[in-house]
Amino acid sequence: MSSEDYTEVQNATDPQPEATTEQSEVTIEGLQAQLASLAAAYESAKEQSLRSQAEAQNARRRAEQDIEKAHKFGQDKIVNDLLPVVDNLERALATIDTSNEVFTAIAEGIQLTHKSFIDALARHQVIVVNPHGEPFDPNLHQAVSAVPNPEVEPNTVINVFQKGYTLHGRLLRPAMVVVSKAP
């Protein structure tokens, strides 16, 4: 084999150093681009995962709050149905002539029934709103009329027609009141 033949065979089998450098640069650039793409996809998936976890946690918290509200305020319909009974007991007490001894026992019975009824409601966080003498609050009171009265400040409750009630701090029924106004 001559030296020329040997050089041709060697050139044919050995990769060219220039081509290797270009191929390695293309490969490194391609790998870097692919790495950047994968890093972006990872960050996107990570962010989506965090959002999903936050959504699930918010949904769980909302469900717990809904259950808590259902336990607290699930009684409001039955309490609203029982409030007229309390009103009727109070009206009965107001109309009984306690100076007559015949009605004294009846008045005591109605008073005890009324007290036990109010105590039972209070055990379930039903609170009476009786604003006589207090400033008018439209969030808790419903003004039936306004009467000029120079003895008290304007917008003061001077008479309560019907007491109001709250359940766990939420208004069930506003108090029906008469409010003073400037003469």
C-alpha positions as CSV (number, residue, x, y, z in Angstrom):
1,M,0.0,0.0,0.0
2,S,1.4,3.3,-1.0
3,S,1.4,6.4,1.2
4,E,-1.2,8.0,-0.9
5,D,-3.6,5.0,-0.6
6,Y,-3.0,5.0,3.2
7,T,-3.9,8.7,3.4
8,E,-7.1,8.2,1.4
9,V,-8.2,5.2,3.6
10,Q,-7.3,7.1,6.8
11,N,-9.3,10.2,5.6
12,A,-12.3,8.1,4.7
13,T,-12.4,6.4,8.2
14,D,-11.5,9.3,10.4
15,P,-14.0,12.0,11.0
16,Q,-13.0,15.4,10.0
17,P,-12.1,17.6,12.9
18,E,-14.0,20.6,11.4
19,A,-17.2,18.6,11.0
20,T,-16.9,17.3,14.6
21,T,-16.8,20.8,16.0
22,E,-19.8,21.9,14.0
23,Q,-21.8,18.8,14.9
24,S,-20.9,19.2,18.6
25,E,-21.9,22.9,18.5
26,V,-25.2,22.1,16.9
27,T,-25.8,19.3,19.4
28,I,-24.9,21.5,22.4
29,E,-27.1,24.3,21.1
30,G,-29.9,21.8,20.5
31,L,-29.5,20.3,23.9
32,Q,-29.4,23.8,25.5
33,A,-32.6,24.7,23.7
34,Q,-34.2,21.5,24.7
35,L,-33.1,22.1,28.3
36,A,-34.6,25.6,28.3
37,S,-37.8,24.2,26.9
38,L,-38.0,21.5,29.6
39,A,-37.2,24.0,32.3
40,A,-40.1,26.3,31.1
41,A,-42.4,23.3,31.0
42,Y,-41.4,22.3,34.5
43,E,-42.0,25.8,35.8
44,S,-45.4,25.9,34.1
45,A,-46.4,22.5,35.5
46,K,-45.2,23.5,39.0
47,E,-47.3,26.7,38.8
48,Q,-50.3,24.8,37.6
49,S,-49.8,22.3,40.4
50,L,-49.6,25.1,43.1
51,R,-52.8,26.7,41.7
52,S,-54.6,23.4,41.7
53,Q,-53.6,22.8,45.3
54,A,-54.7,26.3,46.3
55,E,-58.0,25.8,44.5
56,A,-58.6,22.5,46.3
57,Q,-57.7,24.1,49.7
58,N,-60.1,27.1,49.0
59,A,-62.9,24.7,48.0
60,R,-62.4,22.7,51.2
61,R,-62.4,25.8,53.3
62,R,-65.6,27.1,51.5
63,A,-67.3,23.7,52.1
64,E,-66.3,23.8,55.8
65,Q,-67.7,27.4,56.1
66,D,-71.0,26.3,54.3
67,I,-71.4,23.4,56.8
68,E,-70.7,25.7,59.7
69,K,-73.3,28.2,58.5
70,A,-75.8,25.4,57.9
71,H,-75.3,24.3,61.5
72,K,-75.6,27.9,62.8
73,F,-78.4,29.2,60.7
74,G,-80.3,26.0,59.9
75,Q,-82.6,26.8,62.8
76,D,-83.8,30.1,61.6
77,K,-87.0,28.9,60.0
78,I,-88.2,27.1,63.1
79,V,-87.2,30.0,65.3
80,N,-89.1,32.4,63.0
81,D,-92.1,30.1,63.4
82,L,-91.8,30.2,67.2
83,L,-91.3,33.9,67.6
84,P,-95.1,34.7,67.3
85,V,-95.7,32.3,70.3
86,V,-93.3,34.5,72.4
87,D,-95.1,37.6,71.2
88,N,-98.5,36.1,72.1
89,L,-97.2,35.2,75.6
90,E,-96.0,38.8,76.1
91,R,-99.4,40.2,74.9
92,A,-101.2,37.8,77.3
93,L,-99.0,39.1,80.2
94,A,-99.7,42.7,79.2
95,T,-103.5,42.2,79.2
96,I,-103.9,40.2,82.4
97,D,-105.2,42.2,85.4
98,T,-102.7,41.3,88.1
99,S,-104.6,43.2,90.8
100,N,-107.3,40.6,90.7
101,E,-106.2,37.5,92.7
102,V,-108.1,35.2,90.4
103,F,-105.7,36.0,87.6
104,T,-102.5,36.0,89.7
105,A,-101.9,32.2,89.3
106,I,-102.6,32.4,85.5
107,A,-100.2,35.4,85.2
108,E,-97.5,33.5,87.1
109,G,-97.9,30.5,84.8
110,I,-97.7,32.6,81.7
111,Q,-94.6,34.4,83.1
112,L,-92.9,31.1,83.9
113,T,-93.7,29.7,80.4
114,H,-92.5,32.9,78.8
115,K,-89.3,32.8,80.8
116,S,-88.5,29.2,80.0
117,F,-89.3,29.9,76.3
118,I,-86.9,32.9,76.2
119,D,-84.2,30.9,78.1
120,A,-84.5,28.0,75.6
121,L,-84.1,30.4,72.7
122,A,-81.1,32.0,74.4
123,R,-79.4,28.6,74.8
124,H,-79.6,28.4,71.0
125,Q,-78.1,31.9,70.5
126,V,-81.4,33.6,69.8
127,I,-81.0,37.0,71.4
128,V,-83.8,39.5,72.0
129,V,-83.5,43.0,70.5
130,N,-85.4,45.4,72.7
131,P,-84.1,48.9,71.8
132,H,-86.3,51.1,74.0
133,G,-84.4,54.3,74.7
134,E,-81.5,53.4,72.4
135,P,-80.6,55.3,69.2
136,F,-82.3,54.0,66.1
137,D,-80.3,51.5,64.1
138,P,-81.7,50.6,60.7
139,N,-79.8,47.4,60.7
140,L,-81.7,46.1,63.7
141,H,-84.9,48.2,63.8
142,Q,-87.8,49.0,61.6
143,A,-89.3,52.4,62.2
144,V,-93.1,52.2,62.1
145,S,-93.5,55.9,62.7
146,A,-91.7,59.0,63.8
147,V,-93.2,61.2,66.6
148,P,-92.1,64.7,67.6
149,N,-90.7,64.5,71.1
150,P,-88.7,67.4,72.7
151,E,-87.8,65.3,75.8
152,V,-85.4,62.9,73.9
153,E,-82.9,63.3,71.2
154,P,-84.0,62.8,67.6
155,N,-83.8,59.3,66.2
156,T,-84.2,57.7,69.6
157,V,-86.5,54.7,70.0
158,I,-89.4,55.8,72.3
159,N,-91.7,52.8,71.9
160,V,-91.3,49.2,70.8
161,F,-94.3,47.5,69.2
162,Q,-92.6,44.2,68.6
163,K,-89.2,43.0,69.8
164,G,-86.6,41.9,67.3
165,Y,-84.4,38.8,67.5
166,T,-81.0,37.7,66.2
167,L,-79.6,34.3,65.7
168,H,-75.8,34.0,66.2
169,G,-75.6,37.7,65.6
170,R,-77.6,37.7,62.3
171,L,-80.9,39.5,62.3
172,L,-83.9,37.2,62.2
173,R,-86.6,39.8,62.7
174,P,-86.2,43.6,63.1
175,A,-87.7,45.3,66.1
176,M,-90.8,47.3,65.1
177,V,-90.3,50.7,66.8
178,V,-91.5,54.3,67.1
179,V,-88.7,56.8,66.7
180,S,-88.6,60.4,68.0
181,K,-88.0,63.3,65.7
182,A,-87.2,67.0,66.2
183,P,-90.4,69.0,67.0
